[in-house]
Amino acid sequence: MSKILSYVWEPKVPRSSNVITALLNFCACVTSATAGYDGSMINGLNILPSYYDYFHINTVTQSLSTSALYIGSVLAGISYSRVTDILGRRAALLWAAVITVVFVIIQTCSVNIAMFTVARVFVGYGNAASTIAAPAYLAETLPFKWRGLVAAGVTYGTANWQSTWSWRLPSLFQLIFSVLCIIILFLMPESPRWLVHELRNEEALRVIAQTCANGDDQDPIAIVTYREVVETMEWERNCGETLAVTQMVKTPSARRRILLVISCALGTVIVGNQVVSYYRGTMLTNAGITDTTTQIQINIILNSFCLICAILGTLSADKIGRHPVALVSTTLLTLFLFFMGALTKLYGNSGNKSGVYGTVACIFLFMGSYLYGWTLLCYLYPPEVLNYPIRANGLGGNTIGIYGFGLMMVFAMPFILESLDWKIYIINTS
């Protein structure tokens, strides 16, 4: 039986390095798409009357069901980094996808809000486990040299269905990305750095040759890359660096790296994106747009706009660097969040169409500014600044930071919006 399982799990790696690189990049897309889809899905569901009526949603249950994903994500941040070190990056990513698939099905079949919320906790666990395993895997395996739009479109297409499938189908679609990830993993090799750490050097050389030399293990580039990996790992081992959690605070260099990761995690969630990402329906209602169909249409267009901004941000990060992208993104989103609050105050209940359109434009520009910088950086920057001994644990800390701070914001936001309305935008700007 073990031989059968070993044969099935043995990767059927394509011969072309270009194909492997494309698969690795596609894996990165579908992994992040799972979390991105959930944000757009729950935002769409929070607009749907059928969802509200079926679960009898109030402020408390809306807050709990929306933030449940973050509860599971924090738990994954605490526990899953060790799994990636023990099982390997590829196997850890597989099990994360399996967990997501199982609990997405349970979420879709929910008959009450408690079942729905608990399922979302475990979906969050699977999502966050993927965000721990995938960045480490890709950072260590790739050679050097659409997501929310789908959710918004599915929700719009089912909005007028006179059955519970108006919200169940968008939920079910969430598993597509994890299933794709599982399929792709059978075509991809293990991380060469993890293999070297486990003293499986021959396999590591083969993987490096597959990813950068079409499988030729005598290629000069493959040999040089392999030697760099081995020498780096040996140097870290000789310096006494281990995979223990305490390694993150053991040296000044490690502490600086972890501080950079925590700063990135904090910046990702405190800039105001949580309210726009999850409670867009409430924001649009406060802005003067109360029609459900119109809100969902805006949701679709906004996600299309965000896709373009995210692509521009990705290109800019390579051209001008990570720090300038973060600076531009933060400056612009701060300005647009302030304008959003001011326009909501002035025109929210006035019936002035120009004022309402101006508020909607600020929502677009705010989310575009956020997607331009922070969405990219929260996944790209941490694995770049973390070295191998602290990479998995550091990414776990990054996940705890993002989803821990995010949990407070997402859980509290319905109550804050109910009490403060437009004032929260000004407070958040400050």
C-alpha positions in Angstrom: 0.0 0.0 0.0 2.8 2.4 0.9 4.5 1.7 -2.5 1.2 2.5 -4.2 0.8 5.8 -2.3 4.4 6.7 -2.9 4.0 6.1 -6.7 0.8 8.2 -6.8 2.4 11.1 -4.9 5.6 10.9 -6.9 5.4 14.1 -9.0 5.0 13.6 -12.8 7.1 16.6 -13.5 7.0 18.0 -17.1 10.3 18.1 -19.0 10.2 21.8 -19.8 11.5 24.2 -17.2 9.2 26.9 -18.7 6.2 24.6 -18.1 7.2 24.0 -14.5 7.7 27.7 -13.9 4.2 28.4 -15.5 2.7 25.7 -13.2 4.4 27.2 -10.1 3.1 30.7 -11.0 -0.4 29.3 -11.7 -0.3 27.5 -8.3 0.5 30.9 -6.7 -2.5 32.4 -8.5 -5.0 29.7 -7.5 -3.7 29.7 -3.9 -4.2 33.4 -3.4 -7.4 33.3 -5.4 -9.0 31.1 -2.7 -8.7 33.8 -0.1 -9.5 36.5 -2.6 -12.6 34.7 -3.7 -13.8 34.3 -0.1 -13.6 38.1 0.5 -15.6 38.9 -2.6 -18.0 36.0 -1.9 -18.9 37.0 1.6 -19.1 40.6 0.6 -21.6 39.6 -2.1 -23.6 37.4 0.3 -23.8 40.3 2.8 -25.8 42.1 0.1 -28.1 39.2 -0.8 -31.6 39.3 0.8 -32.0 35.5 0.4 -28.8 34.9 2.5 -30.1 37.3 5.2 -33.6 35.8 5.2 -32.4 32.1 5.3 -30.0 32.6 8.2 -31.9 35.5 9.9 -28.8 37.6 9.9 -28.4 40.4 12.4 -25.4 42.6 13.3 -24.0 40.0 15.6 -24.3 37.0 13.3 -23.1 39.0 10.3 -20.0 40.0 12.3 -19.3 36.5 13.5 -19.9 34.7 10.2 -17.7 37.2 8.3 -14.9 37.1 10.8 -15.0 33.3 11.3 -12.5 32.9 8.4 -10.0 35.0 10.4 -10.4 32.8 13.5 -9.4 29.7 11.6 -6.6 31.7 9.9 -5.1 32.7 13.3 -5.2 29.0 14.4 -3.4 28.0 11.2 -0.8 30.7 11.8 -0.1 29.2 15.2 0.0 25.5 14.2 0.7 25.0 10.5 4.2 26.4 10.0 5.7 23.4 11.7 3.7 21.1 9.4 5.4 22.7 6.4 8.8 21.9 7.9 8.0 18.3 8.8 6.0 17.2 5.7 7.6 19.4 3.2 6.2 22.4 1.3 4.4 20.4 -1.4 2.7 18.0 0.9 1.7 20.8 3.3 0.1 22.7 0.5 -1.8 19.6 -0.6 -3.3 19.0 2.8 -4.2 22.7 3.1 -6.1 22.5 -0.1 -7.9 19.2 1.0 -9.0 20.9 4.2 -10.4 23.8 2.3 -12.3 21.6 -0.2 -13.9 19.5 2.6 -15.1 22.5 4.6 -16.3 24.5 1.6 -18.6 21.6 0.9 -19.8 21.7 4.5 -20.2 25.5 4.3 -22.3 25.1 1.2 -24.6 22.5 2.8 -25.1 24.6 6.0 -28.7 24.5 7.4 -28.1 27.1 10.1 -25.8 30.0 10.9 -23.8 28.0 13.5 -22.9 25.3 10.9 -22.1 28.0 8.3 -19.8 29.8 10.8 -18.0 26.7 12.1 -17.4 25.6 8.5 -16.0 29.0 7.7 -13.5 28.7 10.6 -12.0 25.6 9.0 -12.1 27.1 5.5 -10.1 29.9 7.0 -7.7 27.4 8.5 -7.2 25.8 5.1 -6.8 29.2 3.3 -4.2 30.4 5.8 -2.4 27.1 5.8 -2.0 27.6 2.0 -0.7 31.1 2.5 2.0 29.7 4.8 3.0 26.8 2.6 2.7 28.4 -0.8 5.0 31.4 -0.4 7.7 29.3 1.2 7.3 26.7 -1.5 7.4 29.1 -4.4 10.3 31.2 -3.0 12.4 28.1 -2.6 11.4 26.4 -5.9 11.1 29.1 -8.6 14.3 30.0 -10.4 15.5 33.6 -9.9 15.6 34.9 -13.4 -8.4 36.5 -11.7 -9.8 36.0 -8.5 -12.4 38.3 -6.8 -14.0 39.1 -10.1 -15.2 35.5 -10.4 -16.9 35.6 -7.0 -18.7 38.9 -7.7 -19.9 37.6 -11.1 -21.2 34.3 -9.7 -23.1 36.2 -6.9 -24.6 38.6 -9.4 -25.7 35.7 -11.6 -27.5 34.0 -8.7 -28.8 37.0 -6.9 -32.4 36.7 -8.3 -32.7 33.0 -7.8 -35.7 32.2 -5.6 -34.0 29.5 -3.6 -31.1 29.0 -1.2 -28.8 28.2 -4.2 -28.5 32.0 -4.7 -26.0 31.9 -1.8 -25.0 28.2 -1.9 -23.6 28.2 -5.4 -21.2 31.1 -4.8 -20.0 29.2 -1.7 -19.6 26.0 -3.7 -17.5 27.7 -6.4 -14.9 28.5 -3.7 -13.6 24.9 -3.8 -12.6 25.2 -7.5 -9.3 26.9 -6.7 -8.3 24.3 -4.1 -9.2 21.4 -6.5 -7.0 23.0 -9.2 -4.2 23.4 -6.7 -4.4 19.7 -5.8 -4.3 18.7 -9.4 -1.3 20.9 -10.1 0.7 19.6 -7.2 0.9 16.2 -8.8 2.9 17.8 -11.6 5.3 19.8 -9.4 8.4 18.9 -7.5 9.3 19.4 -3.9 11.2 22.4 -2.6 14.9 21.8 -3.2 15.9 23.7 -0.1 13.6 21.5 2.0 15.2 18.4 0.3 18.7 19.7 1.1 17.7 20.3 4.7 16.4 16.7 4.9 19.8 15.5 3.4 18.2 14.4 0.1 20.7 16.2 -2.0 20.4 14.1 -5.2 16.7 14.8 -5.3 17.4 18.5 -4.7 19.8 18.6 -7.7 17.2 16.9 -9.9 14.5 19.4 -8.9 16.8 22.4 -9.5 17.7 20.9 -12.9 14.0 20.5 -13.7 13.2 24.1 -12.8 16.0 25.9 -14.6 17.7 23.5 -17.1 14.9 21.3 -18.6 16.1 18.4 -16.4 19.8 18.5 -17.3 21.6 18.0 -14.0 25.0 18.7 -15.7 23.9 22.2 -16.8 26.3 24.9 -15.4 23.4 27.1 -14.1 21.8 24.1 -12.3 25.1 23.1 -10.7 25.9 26.6 -9.5 22.4 27.1 -8.1 22.6 23.7 -6.4 25.9 24.6 -4.8 24.6 27.9 -3.6 21.7 26.2 -1.9 23.9 23.5 -0.3 26.5 26.0 0.9 23.9 28.4 2.3 22.2 25.6 4.2 25.5 24.2 5.5 26.6 27.7 6.7 23.3 28.2 8.5 23.5 24.7 10.0 27.1 25.4 11.1 26.1 28.6 12.7 23.7 26.7 14.9 20.5 27.9 13.1 17.6 25.5 13.5 13.9 25.4 12.6 12.8 26.0 16.2 10.4 28.9 16.9 13.1 30.5 19.2 15.3 30.9 16.1 13.1 33.9 15.2 14.4 35.9 18.2 17.8 34.3 18.6 19.9 36.7 16.6 19.7 40.5 15.8 19.4 39.6 12.1 16.4 37.2 12.7 14.7 39.8 15.0 15.0 42.5 12.3 13.6 40.1 9.7 10.6 39.2 11.9 10.0 42.9 12.7 9.8 43.7 9.0 7.3 40.9 8.5 5.1 42.0 11.5 5.2 45.6 10.1 4.1 44.3 6.7 1.2 42.3 8.3 0.1 45.3 10.4 0.2 47.6 7.4 -1.9 45.2 5.4 -4.9 45.4 7.8 -5.0 48.8 9.5 -5.3 51.0 6.4 -9.1 50.5 6.1 -9.5 47.8 3.5 -11.4 45.5 5.8 -14.6 47.6 5.8 -14.5 48.0 2.0 -13.6 44.3 1.4 -16.3 42.7 3.6 -19.0 45.3 4.2 -19.3 47.1 0.9 -23.1 46.7 0.9 -23.3 48.8 4.1 -20.9 51.3 2.7 -22.9 51.7 -0.5 -26.1 52.0 1.5 -24.5 54.8 3.6 -23.4 56.4 0.4 -27.0 56.5 -0.9 -27.1 53.4 -3.1 -29.7 51.0 -1.6 -30.7 48.9 -4.5 -29.3 45.3 -4.2 -28.8 44.7 -7.9 -27.0 48.0 -8.3 -24.7 47.2 -5.3 -23.8 43.8 -6.8 -23.2 45.4 -10.2 -20.8 47.8 -8.6 -19.2 44.9 -6.8 -18.4 43.2 -10.2 -17.0 46.4 -11.8 -15.0 47.2 -8.7 -13.4 43.7 -8.8 -12.5 44.2 -12.5 -10.9 47.5 -11.7 -9.0 46.0 -8.8 -7.6 43.2 -11.0 -6.1 45.9 -13.3 -4.6 47.8 -10.3 -3.1 44.6 -8.9 -1.4 43.8 -12.2 0.0 47.3 -12.4 1.3 47.0 -8.8 3.0 43.7 -9.7 4.8 45.3 -12.6 5.7 48.3 -10.5 7.2 46.3 -7.7 9.8 44.8 -10.1 10.5 48.2 -11.8 10.7 50.6 -8.9 11.0 48.3 -5.8 8.9 47.2 -2.9 9.3 50.3 -0.7 8.2 52.9 -3.3 5.2 50.8 -4.2 4.1 50.6 -0.5 4.7 54.4 -0.1 2.6 55.3 -3.2 -0.2 52.9 -2.2 -0.5 54.1 1.4 -0.4 57.8 0.5 -3.2 57.4 -2.1 -5.5 55.1 -0.1 -5.2 57.5 2.9 -6.3 60.4 0.8 -9.2 58.5 -0.9 -10.4 57.1 2.5 -10.6 60.7 3.9 -12.5 61.9 0.8 -14.9 58.9 1.1 -15.8 59.8 4.7 -16.3 63.5 3.8 -18.5 62.7 0.8 -20.6 60.2 2.7 -21.2 62.8 5.4 -22.2 65.5 2.8 -24.2 63.4 0.3 -25.1 60.1 1.9 -28.8 60.9 2.4 -29.1 63.9 0.2 -30.2 62.3 -3.1 -27.5 64.3 -4.9 -26.4 61.9 -7.7 -23.1 63.7 -8.3 -22.2 63.4 -4.6 -23.2 59.7 -4.6 -21.1 59.0 -7.7 -18.2 60.9 -6.2 -18.4 58.6 -3.1 -18.5 55.5 -5.3 -15.5 56.8 -7.3 -13.6 57.2 -4.0 -14.4 53.6 -3.1 -13.0 52.5 -6.4 -9.8 54.6 -6.1 -9.3 53.5 -2.5 -9.5 49.8 -3.3 -7.4 50.3 -6.4 -4.7 52.0 -4.4 -4.7 49.2 -1.8 -4.6 46.5 -4.5 -1.7 48.3 -6.2 0.5 47.9 -3.2 -0.5 46.1 -0.1 -2.2 43.0 -1.5 1.0 42.2 -3.4 3.4 43.0 -0.7 1.8 41.0 2.1 2.5 37.8 0.2 5.7 38.8 -1.8 7.7 40.7 0.8 7.8 38.2 3.9 9.3 35.2 2.1 11.9 37.5 0.5 13.2 38.8 3.8 13.1 35.5 5.7 15.9 33.1 5.4 15.3 29.3 5.4 15.5 28.5 9.2 12.9 31.1 10.1 10.9 31.2 6.9 8.0 28.8 7.8 7.7 30.1 11.4 8.0 33.6 10.1 5.3 33.1 7.6 3.2 31.6 10.3 3.8 34.8 12.4 2.9 36.9 9.3 -0.4 34.9 9.0 -1.1 35.5 12.7 -0.4 39.2 12.3 -2.6 39.7 9.3 -5.5 37.6 10.4 -5.2 38.5 14.1 -5.4 42.2 13.5 -7.9 41.5 10.7 -10.1 39.5 13.1 -10.5 42.5 15.4 -11.3 44.8 12.5 -13.7 42.5 10.7 -15.6 41.4 13.8 -16.0 45.0 15.2 -16.7 46.7 11.9 -20.5 46.0 11.6 -21.0 47.5 15.1 -18.7 50.5 14.3 -20.5 51.2 11.0 -23.9 51.0 12.8 -22.7 53.4 15.5 -20.3 55.8 13.7 -21.3 55.6 10.1 -19.0 57.9 8.0 -16.9 58.9 11.0 -15.1 55.6 11.0 -13.5 56.5 7.7 -12.0 59.7 9.2 -10.9 57.9 12.3 -9.2 55.2 10.2 -7.5 57.8 8.1 -6.1 59.4 11.2 
